[in-house]
Amino acid sequence: MNPKYAPLFQPYTLNNGVTIKNRFTVAPMTHFASHEDGSISDEERHFLTDRFDGFGLFIAAATLVSPEGKAFVGQPEAIGEKDLPSLREVVRIAKQQGATAVLQIHHGGHLSLPELLKGREMVAPSADEKSGARALTDEEIRNLISAFANAAHLAIQAGFDGVEIHGANNYLIQQFVSGESNRRTDQWGGSIENRLRFPLAIVDAVTAVRQQYATDEFIVGYRFSPEEPGEQGLTMKDTFALIDALVEKPLQYLHVSLWDFYKKARRGADTTMTRMQLLHERINGKLPLIGIGNLFTADQILQAYQTGWAEFIATGKTVMMNPDLIRLIASGQEDKIVTAIDPHKEDRYRIPDNLWNQNMQRLSYLPPVKDDHNWQSPDI
């Protein structure tokens, strides 16, 4: 290994005493490959096996906590005992690769897909004309908090090392935090303090489950998106309020969702500074931060880490393109890391058919696709 990459292989001990063996994190990758009932499929097994060998931390794909929140075709589920065999298999696959395994728990809110809800009503913090979602009742909100707690209990039973609460990407939890989507006038909406009530109640419920059914070594993390468009959309000021509340909770890490690691703040903070730096400074060492954002090469990953703005660096698209990423870096073959999908080498990537077809549409949230005229990649 080129010694300059050694810092990425340094271990990190979380505040609950769990040591993560290095700073590489597998970002939660939506694979669109579970069966209709949320159980693991052969395609999903094939995708996960030997894909993240060498990573310190593996965060599993967004996993559904309640049936009316299904937002992806082929979404895995953590709703009831029926899901335990599949969840245990994901754990087994992760452990075989030596990674600390974390289950991301999720609800789509008004981004759920009506065709997947089997006649159930779509719900959100407030009625949403565009999607047709109706506003949740107080009782339903409390039931959803319990659903996240139940998913955490299933994760414990399945053998996961922790859970990550999915509060990012405009899904249900973020919908509560945002003044754009949360227009409630009860205790769950209005002021930023009230809009934070739902995510903080989920954190409290999940950590209570840990206290009852696991040990302090069970990891609880939280993922968030820092800003939104729209007049009432999230600002950095709102996100600072969220961070200030989260660092007081018994969490082990925070995980920001960004398309670009170096993107500058839009509003609510110093717009000459990157979101990553602002977030890291706000956290002020109270919890480690996982950073992410279009980091494709070993040097890009290293440079992002060396900014000092994140204790861990997550990669998703890069892991999709390189099932052997850590081995390449560790063996001094970082020049063989692929930075765009070659459409003629489908078998190399082992990507599920649905996900592959989306990738071939050149969708921005998926890896870049090789341009036969302009793109060059190692011939491996």
N, C-alpha and C positions, 0 to 999 in steps of 0.2 A: 504493500500500500504506500502511496505517496504520503509522506509524513504530514503534509499540510492538512490532510483530512482528519488527522487524529482527534482534533477537538470534537468532531461530530460523533466520535465513538466513546466519549467520556460518559460514564454513568451519571444518573441524577436521582437523588433520593427525595421522594415526596414527603409532605409534612406528616403523613401517617406511617412513615418508616419503610414504605415500599420503594425499592430501587429499580428504576428503569435502566436497562443496560446501555442505552445510547440515546442520542438526540433525534433519531429518525422515527417519524410517526407515519403510519398508513392512514391517510384521510378517509373518512367514511365514503365509500364509493357505491353509488346507486347502480346496481347491476341489472335490474329489471328481469331477474331470472328465477325467483322463487315460484313455486306452484301457486295456483289461484288461492289456495287455502293458507298461504304463507309458509308452507313447509319447503325445506331445502330440495333443490332439483339437482340432477346430474350436471347441468350446465353451471350452476352455482358452485358446486363442489370443484369442478374442473377449473373454474375461474380463480377460486381462493387457494387451491392447493399449490404450494411452492411459489406463490406470487410475492410473498413478503418475508421470505426467509432472511433473517438478520436484522429485521426491524425491532426496535425496542418496544414500541407501542402500536397495537393494531386496534383501530376503531371500526367496528362492523357497520354495515350499511344501515341507514335509517330504518328502524324497526317499529312497526305499528303497535300502538298501545290500546286502541279502541276502534271498532269496525267502521264507524262513520268518518274516520279520519284518513282513509286510505288515499294516498296521493300518487302512487306509482303502480303501473302494471308490474306484477312480479315482486311486490314488496314483501319482505319477511315480516313475521308477526310475533309479538310477545303479549298475548291476550289471555291465554288459558293453558291448562296442563297439556292440551293437544300440541302445543308449540315446543314443549321441553325437548323431545327427541331431536328436532332440527337445531334448536339453540345449543344443545350439547354437542352436536356434530360440528358446528362452527367453532366452538371452544376447542374441540379436539384438533381440528385443522390448524387453528392458531397456535396451540401449544406444541404441535409437532414442528412448527417453524420457530419456536423459541420466543414468541412475542407475548407480552402482557396484553390480555384480551379485554376490550371494553365494548359494551353493547350500547349503541346510540338509540335512544328511545324517542318516539316521534308521533306527532299528530298533524295532519295537513290543514285543519281548519277550512277556510274558504278556498284553499288550493287543492282540496280533495277532488277526486274525479267522480262525477255523478254516476258514470257507467260502472264504477267499481263498488258502489255503496249498497247494491242490492235492495234498492227501495228506501234505504234510510235517508233521513233528511241531512243535508249538509249544514254544519253549524260553524259559528264564528263568534267573536266577542260581540260584534254588532251586526245587524242585518247588512248584507252585502249585495247590492243590486246586480253587479256584474256577474257574480257567480251564482246568485240565487240562494246563498246561505242565509239562514235565519239566526237571530241572536240567541245565544245560550241563556237558559234560565240559571238562577243562582244554584239550584240543586244540581243541574247538569254540570256546572263549573266544578262543583265539589266532587262530583262523580268522576270527572276527568282528572282531577288531582289524584284521586284514588287509583285511577287507571295507570297513571305514570308510576305510582308507588307499587302497584301490582306487577308492572313490567320489570321493575327493579328486583322485586322478590323472585320472579321467574329467572332473571339473570343470575341471581345468587344460587338458586337451585340448579341451574344449568352448569355452573362452574366458572362463569365469567369472573374476571378480576375486578370489574367495575362497570359502571354505566356512565354514559354521557347524555345529559339532558339537551335535546335539540331545540335551542331557542333562537335559531338563525333562519335565514333564507325565506323570510316572510311566511313561515308556517305558523301554526296556532299560537305558540308561546310568544313569538315576536309580534303577532297580530295584537296580542293583549298589551304589549309594551308600547306600541306605536299609536300616536294620536291620530294617525291617518285611518287606521282600521278599527281602533277602539274609541267609540263615541258614547260609551255608557255613562250614565249619571249616578250609578250606584257605587258601592264600595270597590268594584272591580274596574272603575274607569274614572276619567276626569283628570285629576292631578297626576303627575308622574309617580308620586308615591302610591296612588291607587292603582295605576296601570302596572306597577311592579308587583302588586299583591299576588297575582296568579303565578308568575314564574317563581317567586320566593316561596309561595306555598308548596309548589312542586318540589323545590329543593328541600324544604323542611320535611315533606312527606317521604321523599326518597331517603334522606339521611336517617329518618326515624326507622324505616325498614332496615337499613344497614345495622342500626343499633340493636334491632330486635332479632334479626336473622343471620347476621354476618359478624365480622370483626372490623376493627378500625382499618384493617388492611384493605378492605373493599374500597375501591376508588370511586369517587363521584366527581365528574367534570361537567362543565357547562359550556356550550357553544353558542356564540352570538354573532350577529351581523351589526356593524357599528353605525351605519347610516342608511337612509332611504331617500328617494326622491319624494316629491309632493310637498305641498305647503305645510301639512301637519306631520310629515314623515319624520322618522328618527333622525336626530342630530347627534353629534359627538357629545353635546351637553347631556342629552338623554342617556346616552351610553355610559358616560361617566357616572351618572346616578345609579345605573344598573351595576356597574363595576364596584362602586363604593358599597353597595348592599351585598354583593356576592362575596367580596373578600372578607366579610364578617361572618360568613357561613362556613361550616366545616367541609369545604370542598378541597379537592386536591389539585385542580388545574382549571384554567380558562382556555378556551379555544376560539379564536376569531375566524370567521369565514370571510375571505377576501379573494377577489379574482386576481388582484395585483398586489404583491407584497409591499410595493413602494408607492402605492396610491396615496395622494395627499388628502387631508380632510376637506370636506365640502363646506361644512358650516358647524357652528357651535364650538369651535376651538380654533387654534392658530392654523390657518389654511396654507401656510408655507411649510408645515410639518407633515410627515407621513402619519397615517392612522396608526401604523404599527408602533412608532415611537411614542405617540401621544398615549396610546393604550398602555404600553409598557411602563411609562412614567407614572401614569395614574395608578396602576396596580402597585407600583412602588415596592416590589419584592415580596408582597404578601402571598402571592401564588405564582407558580410558573405559568407562562403563556405559550400556547402553541400557535405558531405563525404559519401562513400558507400564502400561495399566490403565484401561479405560473412560474415555478422554479423547476427547470427541466434538466440542467446539467449538474454534475458534481460541484463545479465551481460556483454556479448560481446558488445551490443549496448552502455551500460553505459561506459565501459572501452574505447571504441573508442571516445566517447564524452569527457571523462576526459583527453584524451591526449592533448586537447586544439587545435587540428588541424582542427576542423570543428565546425561551429556554429549549424549546423543541421546534423542529421544522417538519411540517406535514407535506406529503406529496400524494396526489391522487392520480392525475393524468399521467404523471411520470411512471407510476406503478403499473398503470394499465399498459403502457408501452414497453415496460421493462420488467418482466417477471423475475429478473435476476439483478435488480438495481444494486443492492448492497454488496452482493458478490463481486460485481464489476468494480465498485469503488474499492472494496477491501483487497482485491487482487491486483490493483494497479491497472485495470482495464477500463478506466472511466471514459476513455476516448471511444468506447464501443456503446455508450449509452445512446439509445435511440431518442430523438426529439420530435419525431413526427411518425404517424402511422403509415406504413406502406400497405396500400389496399390490396397488393398482390401477395401478401404474406400473412393472410388471415390466421393460419394455423399457429404461427409463432406466438401470437398474443393471447390465444385462448379466451377471447372475449365472447360472452353470450350473444346469440344471434340478434336479439332485440337491440341490445346495446351497440353491437357492431353496425347494424343498419342505421341507427341514429348517428353514429360516428361518421358514416359515409355521407351523411347529409351536411357535414361540416358545421355542426352545431357548436356554438362558442364555448359551452361548458364542458365539452369533450376534447380529447387530444387533437392537435392539428393533424391534418392528413397530408401525406407527401404529395407535392406537386411534381409530377413526372419530369417536368422541364427544368425546374429550378432547384429542387431539393436534393440534398446529398445526405446519405446516412451510411454508417458502417455496414458492410455486406455480411451480416451475421444472421 
